[in-house]
Amino acid sequence: MELLALALFTIVLLFILILKFKVNPFLGLLFACIFLGLTSGLAPAKVASSITSGIGSTLGTITAVLALGTMIGKLMAESGAADVIARRMIDVFGESNVHWAIAAIAYIIGISVFFLLGVVLLIPLLFTVALRTGTSLVTLFVPLVATLSTIHHFVPPHPAVMALVGSLKADLAKTLGIGLLVSVPCAALGGAIYGKWIGSRILKQPPPDMVAKFCGGTVVNGVCQLKEHKNPPGFGISVFTLLFPVMLMLLSKVAELMLSKGSGLYDAFKFLGDGNIALFVSLALAMWTFGFSRGLSKEEILKFT
């Protein structure tokens, strides 16, 4: 009980440092870790080693995902694929309902990819839609984050859900059904509906320098303008390339449920479905579909990646 109270106090202290005293979040987190470790009775050397191992394991998990996912996103933007998908979404859903389109895409992608990867992959698309429609970035970003978070917590085959299924010996099919039943209204209410409401009160456009970086635009008098692409990929191949890592990871989960461990097909699907491998293979595909086939030179692709 004392440790729980200490942990809660440390969290409050962290918020005060960041919000009140404007301490850099990384430095605030580092201070909070040291404070919690020392006040909870850990030896100073153990506190230091725990922080080092914690940072190392976290970076080991996310570094490749961030790098590879950002490269795919950049190629998607520079080739015009993000603009192609954005225009089609606007045509189908209408400018006033693009937040529902973002929620739908996030739901499809979120079924098999981690939260972080879903955000990284969809950032260029989000910025492009915001600029094309004049929609508040908050209106679009809330559905993205809420939907991915909901899927990640409720729907197999995400790790936390699968761990609970194993420890509680729950029925996987029933868990999947209930997860889908619960996640859809949660994503709709906490994502698209709330995002539309709060976005109308917080009118935020994407920062011009970030749009120029992620979407291949140019900044003129502090305003970012999307460039016109002479030879963009088609809508079908754009969506296929965007969803390719999702399909590979989904195959891995299907292998866990339907194939016997140790078989050649099982090992192949598990290898290709690993997050880092799936993104690496997908980046190779994107270099062709968003790069060479669009007339980009190897020097341009090197620059963008």
C-alpha positions as a printed NumPy array, in Angstrom:
array([[  0.   ,   0.   ,   0.   ],
       [  2.866,   2.351,   0.828],
       [  4.523,   1.6  ,  -2.516],
       [  1.285,   2.31 ,  -4.37 ],
       [  0.908,   5.661,  -2.572],
       [  4.543,   6.48 ,  -3.354],
       [  4.023,   5.63 ,  -7.01 ],
       [  0.929,   7.847,  -7.213],
       [  2.814,  10.695,  -5.523],
       [  5.647,  10.312,  -8.034],
       [  3.195,  10.524, -10.951],
       [  1.669,  13.704,  -9.516],
       [  5.165,  15.1  ,  -9.001],
       [  6.018,  14.311, -12.625],
       [  2.948,  16.19 , -13.868],
       [  3.821,  19.191, -11.708],
       [  7.374,  19.278, -13.053],
       [  6.225,  19.123, -16.678],
       [  3.088,  21.291, -16.57 ],
       [  3.917,  23.808, -13.852],
       [  7.689,  24.202, -14.103],
       [  7.966,  23.305, -17.83 ],
       [ 10.694,  20.726, -17.242],
       [ 11.66 ,  18.751, -20.33 ],
       [  9.513,  15.55 , -20.24 ],
       [ 12.51 ,  13.25 , -20.621],
       [ 14.342,  14.938, -17.756],
       [ 11.162,  14.88 , -15.68 ],
       [ 10.733,  11.15 , -16.262],
       [ 14.357,  10.509, -15.41 ],
       [ 14.027,  12.471, -12.156],
       [ 10.789,  10.616, -11.316],
       [ 12.484,   7.246, -11.86 ],
       [ 15.405,   8.163,  -9.623],
       [ 13.08 ,   9.602,  -6.955],
       [ 10.808,   6.543,  -6.923],
       [ 13.723,   4.114,  -6.884],
       [ 15.554,   5.772,  -3.985],
       [ 12.449,   6.452,  -1.865],
       [ 11.163,   2.895,  -2.324],
       [ 14.324,   1.456,  -0.778],
       [ 16.309,   0.322,  -3.814],
       [ 20.082,   0.59 ,  -3.575],
       [ 21.478,   3.515,  -5.638],
       [ 23.412,   1.151,  -7.908],
       [ 20.23 ,  -0.879,  -8.53 ],
       [ 18.315,   2.294,  -9.396],
       [ 20.93 ,   3.26 , -11.975],
       [ 21.046,  -0.203, -13.572],
       [ 17.239,  -0.415, -13.687],
       [ 17.01 ,   2.897, -15.529],
       [ 19.694,   1.833, -18.012],
       [ 18.096,  -1.541, -18.725],
       [ 14.639,   0.025, -18.95 ],
       [ 15.711,   2.609, -21.513],
       [ 17.639,  -0.018, -23.469],
       [ 14.794,  -2.53 , -23.65 ],
       [ 12.276,   0.16 , -24.611],
       [ 14.492,   1.563, -27.369],
       [ 15.172,  -1.964, -28.586],
       [ 11.426,  -2.478, -28.995],
       [ 10.509,   0.778, -30.736],
       [ 13.596,   2.008, -32.61 ],
       [ 13.24 ,  -0.202, -35.699],
       [  9.454,   0.261, -35.754],
       [  9.816,   4.054, -35.693],
       [ 12.572,   4.119, -38.305],
       [ 11.023,   1.695, -40.808],
       [  7.475,   2.978, -40.318],
       [  8.58 ,   6.578, -40.835],
       [ 10.459,   5.643, -44.016],
       [  7.329,   3.995, -45.46 ],
       [  5.262,   7.018, -44.477],
       [  7.729,   9.415, -46.086],
       [  7.733,   7.459, -49.36 ],
       [  3.932,   7.36 , -49.252],
       [  3.852,  11.145, -48.94 ],
       [  6.559,  11.969, -51.492],
       [  5.076,   9.665, -54.156],
       [  1.634,  11.216, -53.788],
       [  0.061,   8.018, -52.388],
       [ -1.071,   9.776, -49.202],
       [ -2.751,  12.461, -51.292],
       [ -4.444,   9.838, -53.494],
       [ -5.887,   8.035, -50.451],
       [ -6.869,  11.333, -48.82 ],
       [ -8.738,  12.542, -51.912],
       [-10.624,   9.251, -52.213],
       [-11.585,   9.375, -48.522],
       [-12.881,  12.93 , -48.953],
       [-14.867,  11.934, -52.048],
       [-16.465,   8.901, -50.361],
       [-17.108,  10.241, -46.859],
       [-17.356,  13.973, -47.55 ],
       [-15.318,  16.675, -45.86 ],
       [-17.587,  16.762, -42.806],
       [-17.165,  13.015, -42.124],
       [-13.449,  12.404, -42.719],
       [-13.008,  11.721, -38.984],
       [-15.113,   8.579, -39.465],
       [-12.856,   7.561, -42.354],
       [ -9.778,   7.923, -40.14 ],
       [-11.467,   5.854, -37.422],
       [-12.351,   3.121, -39.943],
       [ -8.813,   2.914, -41.355],
       [ -7.326,   2.915, -37.847],
       [ -9.657,   0.072, -36.876],
       [ -8.605,  -2.044, -39.859],
       [ -4.9  ,  -1.371, -39.325],
       [ -5.162,  -1.712, -35.541],
       [ -6.382,  -5.305, -35.694],
       [ -2.882,  -6.646, -36.214],
       [ -0.334,  -3.849, -35.68 ],
       [  0.857,  -2.222, -32.481],
       [ -0.431,   1.192, -31.421],
       [  2.842,   2.985, -32.166],
       [  3.151,   1.575, -35.679],
       [ -0.428,   2.523, -36.532],
       [  0.249,   6.132, -35.54 ],
       [  3.533,   6.298, -37.467],
       [  2.013,   4.851, -40.651],
       [ -1.012,   7.148, -40.681],
       [  0.584,  10.49 , -39.734],
       [  1.225,  11.564, -43.392],
       [ -2.354,  10.662, -44.305],
       [ -3.687,  12.565, -41.296],
       [ -1.746,  15.728, -42.15 ],
       [ -2.785,  15.521, -45.814],
       [ -6.493,  15.186, -44.991],
       [ -6.269,  18.07 , -42.493],
       [ -4.742,  20.368, -45.125],
       [ -7.08 ,  19.285, -47.93 ],
       [-10.24 ,  19.797, -45.867],
       [ -9.219,  22.501, -43.392],
       [-10.297,  20.141, -40.61 ],
       [ -8.792,  20.61 , -37.148],
       [ -5.966,  18.165, -36.571],
       [ -7.581,  17.35 , -33.201],
       [-10.737,  16.138, -34.986],
       [ -8.651,  13.61 , -36.913],
       [ -6.028,  12.665, -34.357],
       [ -8.456,  11.77 , -31.556],
       [-10.208,   9.053, -33.646],
       [ -6.819,   7.664, -34.677],
       [ -5.459,   7.412, -31.134],
       [ -8.721,   6.299, -29.503],
       [ -9.416,   3.6  , -32.091],
       [ -5.895,   2.161, -32.049],
       [ -5.857,   2.216, -28.245],
       [ -9.25 ,   0.499, -28.01 ],
       [ -8.261,  -2.263, -30.425],
       [ -4.939,  -2.731, -28.645],
       [ -6.665,  -3.291, -25.292],
       [ -9.755,  -5.314, -26.208],
       [ -9.174,  -7.366, -29.351],
       [ -7.013, -10.462, -29.865],
       [ -4.365, -11.083, -31.132],
       [ -2.758,  -8.166, -29.266],
       [ -0.253,  -9.295, -26.607],
       [ -2.029,  -8.111, -23.458],
       [ -5.324,  -9.71 , -24.495],
       [ -3.614, -12.956, -25.496],
       [ -1.744, -13.034, -22.167],
       [ -5.041, -12.7  , -20.299],
       [ -6.658, -15.39 , -22.453],
       [ -3.804, -17.732, -21.552],
       [ -3.677, -16.952, -17.835],
       [ -7.45 , -17.093, -17.347],
       [ -7.886, -20.029, -19.77 ],
       [-10.562, -18.059, -21.583],
       [-12.22 , -19.044, -24.849],
       [-10.349, -17.205, -27.639],
       [-13.281, -17.057, -30.079],
       [-15.606, -15.694, -27.399],
       [-12.965, -13.172, -26.306],
       [-12.58 , -12.001, -29.919],
       [-16.338, -11.636, -30.321],
       [-16.777,  -9.699, -27.087],
       [-13.69 ,  -7.598, -27.873],
       [-15.126,  -6.562, -31.24 ],
       [-18.535,  -5.923, -29.656],
       [-17.028,  -3.653, -26.996],
       [-14.362,  -1.955, -29.104],
       [-16.641,  -0.651, -31.858],
       [-18.85 ,   1.588, -29.668],
       [-15.835,   2.592, -27.543],
       [-13.886,   3.662, -30.632],
       [-16.927,   5.456, -32.043],
       [-17.763,   7.361, -28.842],
       [-14.23 ,   8.045, -27.601],
       [-12.821,   8.556, -31.099],
       [-14.954,   9.874, -33.949],
       [-17.799,  11.411, -31.923],
       [-15.688,  12.955, -29.164],
       [-13.016,  13.959, -31.7  ],
       [-15.584,  15.876, -33.749],
       [-16.875,  17.632, -30.622],
       [-13.522,  18.59 , -29.116],
       [-12.002,  19.37 , -32.523],
       [-14.629,  22.043, -33.147],
       [-13.383,  23.762, -29.986],
       [ -9.644,  23.33 , -30.601],
       [ -8.897,  24.437, -34.15 ],
       [ -5.371,  23.162, -34.702],
       [ -3.675,  22.815, -38.081],
       [ -0.57 ,  20.641, -38.576],
       [  2.685,  22.557, -37.925],
       [  4.012,  23.704, -41.338],
       [  7.539,  22.405, -40.775],
       [  6.229,  18.948, -39.821],
       [  3.912,  18.833, -42.829],
       [  6.813,  19.758, -45.093],
       [  8.839,  16.947, -43.552],
       [  6.164,  14.233, -43.507],
       [  4.042,  15.198, -46.522],
       [  6.583,  16.605, -48.937],
       [  5.083,  20.1  , -49.017],
       [  6.717,  23.506, -49.028],
       [  6.365,  26.312, -46.48 ],
       [  5.426,  29.728, -47.939],
       [  4.979,  32.654, -45.535],
       [  4.493,  30.259, -42.642],
       [  1.822,  28.254, -44.481],
       [  2.471,  24.76 , -45.795],
       [  1.333,  23.951, -49.322],
       [  1.064,  20.404, -50.628],
       [  2.904,  19.838, -53.875],
       [  1.185,  18.436, -56.93 ],
       [  2.492,  15.007, -57.901],
       [  2.987,  14.349, -61.609],
       [  2.86 ,  10.551, -61.485],
       [  1.184,   9.364, -58.258],
       [  0.427,   5.661, -57.702],
       [ -3.111,   4.375, -58.081],
       [ -5.505,   4.12 , -55.162],
       [ -5.447,   0.297, -55.102],
       [ -1.666,  -0.11 , -54.992],
       [ -1.407,   2.738, -52.451],
       [ -3.807,   1.031, -50.05 ],
       [ -2.213,  -2.376, -50.693],
       [  1.262,  -1.055, -49.821],
       [ -0.037,   0.717, -46.707],
       [ -1.778,  -2.452, -45.499],
       [  0.994,  -4.877, -46.512],
       [  2.715,  -4.948, -43.08 ],
       [ -0.73 ,  -5.427, -41.526],
       [ -1.335,  -8.461, -43.741],
       [  2.043,  -9.994, -42.892],
       [  1.467,  -9.57 , -39.152],
       [ -2.042, -10.966, -39.493],
       [ -0.63 , -14.068, -41.214],
       [  1.605, -14.58 , -38.178],
       [ -1.421, -14.52 , -35.869],
       [ -3.33 , -16.911, -38.149],
       [ -0.35 , -19.269, -38.009],
       [ -0.503, -19.281, -34.205],
       [ -4.163, -20.283, -34.283],
       [ -4.262, -22.721, -37.2  ],
       [ -0.824, -24.232, -37.857],
       [  1.21 , -26.651, -35.788],
       [  4.346, -25.261, -34.181],
       [  7.564, -26.368, -35.831],
       [  6.117, -26.779, -39.324],
       [  7.848, -24.986, -42.181],
       [  4.817, -22.838, -42.992],
       [  4.398, -21.887, -39.324],
       [  8.04 , -20.8  , -39.058],
       [  7.823, -18.838, -42.334],
       [  4.668, -16.96 , -41.295],
       [  6.048, -16.228, -37.824],
       [  9.257, -14.887, -39.345],
       [  7.496, -12.648, -41.88 ],
       [  4.951, -11.543, -39.269],
       [  7.532, -10.269, -36.804],
       [  7.048,  -6.492, -36.552],
       [ 10.568,  -5.555, -37.642],
       [ 10.71 ,  -8.106, -40.489],
       [  7.211,  -7.209, -41.739],
       [  8.139,  -3.526, -41.864],
       [ 11.483,  -4.257, -43.536],
       [  9.792,  -6.314, -46.277],
       [  7.061,  -3.678, -46.623],
       [  9.662,  -0.931, -46.98 ],
       [ 11.252,  -2.898, -49.845],
       [  7.808,  -3.071, -51.488],
       [  7.219,   0.655, -50.885],
       [ 10.568,   1.503, -52.501],
       [  9.183,  -0.02 , -55.686],
       [  5.482,   0.951, -55.585],
       [  6.083,   4.459, -54.183],
       [  9.595,   4.922, -55.561],
       [ 11.128,   3.339, -58.63 ],
       [  7.807,   2.682, -60.398],
       [  6.896,   6.373, -59.907],
       [ 10.111,   7.521, -61.566],
       [ 12.062,   8.367, -58.412],
       [ 15.811,   7.86 , -58.687],
       [ 17.825,   5.833, -56.201],
       [ 19.36 ,   9.102, -54.967],
       [ 15.899,  10.531, -54.227],
       [ 14.804,   7.367, -52.427],
       [ 18.002,   7.458, -50.373],
       [ 17.278,  11.079, -49.451],
       [ 13.684,  10.36 , -48.418],
       [ 14.551,   7.298, -46.348]])
